[in-house]
């Protein structure tokens, strides 16, 4: 159960000692994940900012390139975001020529998404520094270690 405090209680006492691991809380792992994520997205962030894009654009470009022809509904489900959040990002990517939206062959209301060559090039440019970072981290690691890391990362995902 999450811990909550009133505003008055939060202001009442200053604590000068750092938090320590308690029960199932492992602050070292939490911090390693924070720092790994920060660094993992930093290289793509530098590329994206040049086009006025952000991390949401990165995710859309990535998944449309991984599954060309996916529907807008599929993308919403994958990203777990609202239509409104996706609409702005998708419009910018379409207007900039990175993604094309095509009506479905059976149902014209269905919108299928495809990368353009520019979209494919952007996805690769964003993935390359991340892949180098992953390979550097796995340097000298066995296939069993790689499999353990994949199992850990899948375990971190929320089950649907």
Secondary structure by P-SEA (a helix, b strand, c coil): cbbbbcccccccccccccccccccccaaaaaaaaaaaaaaaaaaaaaaaaacccaaaaaaaaaaaacccccaaaaaaaacccaaaaaaaaaaaaaaccbbbbcccccccbbbbbbcaaaaaaaaaaaaaaaaaaaaaaccccaaaaaaaaaaaaaacccc
